[in-house]
Amino acid sequence: MRRRTQPPPAPLPQRDGVDPVRVRLPFDGTWATVREHLVERLTGAGPGVIESMLASGLIVDAGGRPVAPDAPYEPGMFVWFHRELPPEVPVPFPLEVVHRDEHIVVADKPHFLATTPRGSHVAQTALARLRHGLDLPALSAAHRLDRLTAGLVLFVVRPAERGAYQTLFRDRQVRKEYEAVAPYDPALALPATVRSRILKERGVHAAREVEGEPNAVTRVELAAHRAELGLYRLTPETGQTHQLRVHLSALGVPILGDPLYPRVLPPAPVDGFRRPLQLLARKLEFTDPVTGVEHSFRSARTLEAWSSPELWAEGQ
């Protein structure tokens, strides 16, 4: 079994907080040149793109030297390049920094902003914005919030300390509290603890509950209600994908603005920033594994359907 080795540091700087792409050539490769392998591997780049990048010196080796168009294939070799990103519609809401020290950054993320680069969201992410805005190129996320969910996210300044903070979430040592706006049902007996098994399949937008040992646990409380709306306090004990959204939908009170639960709606336009999902990561509390400090953070954001129901109703 071949031993995994740490890749060398990237020889290219970030662009607007986005890392260069790193590719390692397979050890069992039979290609004659680096170009042949990259053309076969990166089919999404389009015809002639790899050849053009090589000719322009945009693909480099571990020493930052341009890879020649006819460079021979070297098993295990690393190459780097910056991919040309398609235009992204800017998310028109600020990303607030709640706390910053030499170890962590806690940000208050707006709705519609992804936490980390994924799929079509690369530059328009909280991580890219913070790296660029705070001049912290090594910043990394300790956990993630859904793109449609607003609220508190923890980032780690030093790569060597990332594991310690990720372990907090893995071992459920972080106390998280969310708020959601959903229909008010006077017949719903609350508070209640919802337990179920949630399955999220790759390539399928919505998660679903299935038979089996519960892997998702959520404490649901009614914080307040007015007319037909309820403000719910949600305390998850686990962190399954879309867990809070699935559980409230299963209770018959799906979160307002949810495009997936209880049914999958057609995709919103790329600039459709109205009627955000009314879910907010309100509190984040933990004992810092590096400094021992007791941290307690609170989001200053509001849920529009609760704070400004008239504007929400008008879809402003």
N, C-alpha and C positions, 0 to 999 in steps of 0.2 A: 504494500500500500504506500503510495507516494506521500511524502510528508508535506504538509501545507506550510508555505513560507510567507512571511509578511511581505506585501508588495512594497516597493520603494516609494518614497514620497513623490507626489505629483510634480513634474518639472514645469508645469504650466500653472499660472495663477488662476484664481477664480475670476469669473466674469459676472458682475452684479450679484455676487453671493452664490453663484452656481459653479460647482466643481467641474473640471474637465472630465470627459469620459475616459475610463481606463479599460483596456482590452488586453487580456493575456492570451497568447497563442497556445493552443493545445499541445501537449507533449507528444501526442500520437498523430500529429499532422503530417500529411503527405503533399502539401502544397509546395510549389517551387519557390514562390515569392510571398512576401507579406501582403502585397497587393492582391494576389489571387485569393488568399484567405479572407481578407477584409471585404472584398467584393461579394464573396459567397456568404459571409456571415452577416453582413450589414445590408441585407437586401432592401430594407426600408429607406436607405439613403437615396435611392434613385439612380438611374443610369448615368454613368460618367462622373458621379459625385466623388467617389473615393479616388479615382484617377486624378481628378482636378485638385483635390486636397493634397495628395502626395506631390503633385507637380508644383504646388504653391508652398510646400514646406509646412503644412498645417498639421501634419501627423508626426509626432516626435517620439523618440525612445526615452529610456530612463534618464539619460544624461541631458535631455532637452534638445538633442540633435535631430534635425529633420530626417525622416525615413525616406530613403531614395525610392523612386517608383519601381526600380528593379531590385530592391534589397532582397536578399535570399531569406527564405523562411527559417526562423530560429525557434525551435520548440521551447516554450516557457517564457518567451520574450514578452515584455510589457510595452504597449504603445499607448499614447494619450492624444486626445484631440478635443476641441470644443465643437459640439454639434451646433448647427445653425437652428435655432429655435423658431418655431412658427410664432407669429404675433399672438400675444395673449392679451385679452381684455383686462385692463387694470381693475383690481377690486377697489372701489372708490371709498374705502373706509380706513381710518387710521388703525395702526397696530400699536397699542400702548405698552410701554415697559413698566411693570408694577414694581419690580425689584431687580437690582443688578449688584453683584459683588464679584470677587475674583474666581468664584466657583460656579455660580449659576446665574441665569437670567430667567425671570418669570414674566411672561407676556400675557396681555389680555387681548386675545385674538378676536377679530370681528367675524361675523357670519360671512360665508362664501370664500374665505381665504384658507387654502390648504395649509396644513402644518408643515409638511415636507414635500419636496418634489416627487411627483407621481403622475404618470400618464401625461395628459396635456397641460397639467399645472406644474410649471417648473420655476420660472422667475417670479410668478405671482404666488409666492408661498411665504409663510411666516419665517421659515428658516432663512431663505434667501434675503428677505428684507432685513432681518436682524443682522446677519453676517455683514451685509453691505453697509447698513446704517450705523452699526456699532463698531465697525472695523474689527470684527471677531471672525476671521475666516475659518477657524477650527471649531466654531460653535456647532453643537449637535443637539438633537431632540432626545429627551429622556423618555417621552411617550408621545402619543398623538391624539388629537381631537379630529373628529370628522370635519370635512371641509364646511359642511352646512351648520355645524355647531359652533357657537361663540363661547369665549371664556378663557380660563387660565390654562397655560401650557408651560411646562418646565423645560428649560434648555440648559445644557452643560457646557461650560467654557473650555475645560481642559479634557482632551480626548482620553487621557489616562484615568479620569475620574468618572467617565460616563457609565461604566459598569456598576459602580456603587449606587448611582441614582436610579438606574434601570432596575436594579435588584429591589429597591423600595417598592416599585410598582408590581414586580413579579411576585414578591412575597406579601403583597397587600398591606404594606406598612404606610401607605399614603391614604389619608382620610379625604375623600372627595364628596362634594355635595353639589347637586345640580338643581336648577329650577326649570320648569316647563309650564307652558300655557296650553291647556287642552279643554275640551268640553267638560262642564260640571255635571256629574251624575249623582243626585242625592241618594240613589239606591246603592251606590258603590260603597262598600264597607271599608273605611280607611281609618287609621293606618293599616297597611298590610305588607307582608313580605312575599314577593313573587319569586318563585323558583321554577326554572324550566331548562330544557336543553335546547340551545340555539345552534343551528347549523348555517354557516355562511359558505356557499360554494363559489369557487373561483369562476369569474365570468358572469355570475348571476348578481344583479343589482341588489336584490332584497334578501335578507336572511330569513330563516323560518324556524319555527319551533317543531321539534321532532320528539318521538318517544325516546326514553332513556334516562340515564343518570343526569340530574341537573348540573349544568356547567355555568349557569347564569343566575345570580341572586340580586334582587333589587328591593330596597325598602322604599315604599311609596307612601307619602303623607300629603294631605290636603292642607296647604298653608293658608289659603284664603279662597273665597269665591264671591262672585258678583254676577247676577243675572245667570247667563248660561255658560259663563267661563269659570274655570278653576285654575288656581296657581298651585302647582304641585312641587313638593320638595322630594327629590330623588337621591337616595344614598346607595350607590352600587357597591356590592361586596366583591364583585368580579368585573372583568373588563372585556366581555365578548363584543364583537363588532355589532353595532346598532342595538345593543342590549336595551337601553332605556326606551328607544323608539319602539322596539318589538314588544316590550312588556306593557307599555301604556296602551298600545294598540290592542293587545290581547285582553286588556281590562275593559275595552270598549270606549276608551277616551284617547284616541290618537292625537299626537302633538300637532298643533296648528302649523300649517306650512310644510308638512312632511310630504315629499313627493313619492315616497315609497310605501308608506304604511298608512292605512290598511291596503291600499292598492297602488301599483306602480303607475305613475302619470307620465305623459309624454315629456321628453327632455325640455327644460326651459331654455329660452334663448341665451346665448353666451353672455349677453349684457343684461340678463334678467335678474336684477338685484332687489326686486321688490318681494314682499311677503317672505322673509327668511324663516327658516325653521325656528320655532319658538322654544329653543332648548339652549340653556346657558350653563357652563361649568362655573358655578358661583364661588365655591371655596376649594382651597387646596391646603392641606396641613400635613406636616411631616417633620420628623427629626432629621436634621441634616447629617448624612452618614460620614461627611468629611470633617465638619466643624463641631457637630454635636448641638448646634443651635436649633431651638424649636421654632419652626416657621409656620405662620398662618397668614394666608393671602386671600383676598376677597376681590372678585371682579366688580368693577364700577359700572358695568354695562346694564342696560335694562332690556326687557322683552317688550317689544312694541305693542303686541296684542294686549298686554296688560297695562302698560304705562300710557299708551295713546290708542285706545281701541277704535276711535273714530278714523285715525289715519290708517290703521291696519285694515279696517273695513273698506276703505277707499282704495287700498292697494298702493298708497303713496310711498 
